[in-house]
Amino acid sequence: MEKKFLESMEKKLIAQKSSILSELISSNEDLREAYGNGEPGDLADIAGDDIERQLLEARGLAEVKKLKSIEAALIRIKQGRYGICVKCGKPIPKDRMEALPHTVMCFECKTADERRNH
Ligand SMILES: [Zn+2]
């Protein structure tokens, strides 16, 4: 994986994460009190069970899942395993990652995974 591509994906992921979190903070009074005075850049460092629970209440499961995949993708970038499917270990096509930067599974595994969860 090219360094430039990874860097641009990392930027996209951090931006997505910050926008989910800042939306959450602006819609939730408790979180606004706790984090509202921080710099926007600090949002990328916020994580943990508390946020997750609040997010679940405020925004629903879909956003929590997305936030989790964004975090998982960021971790995989750091580990140098971003772009490799977590299930089958095959490379994920670049155009899929550009469309869905937080994806950690190839299309086949994601489809199979979704089918199992329904
Ligand atoms: Zn796969």
Residues whose N, C-alpha, C, O or C-beta is under 5 A from the ligand:
A	BS01	ZN	C85 K87 C88 G89 C106 C109
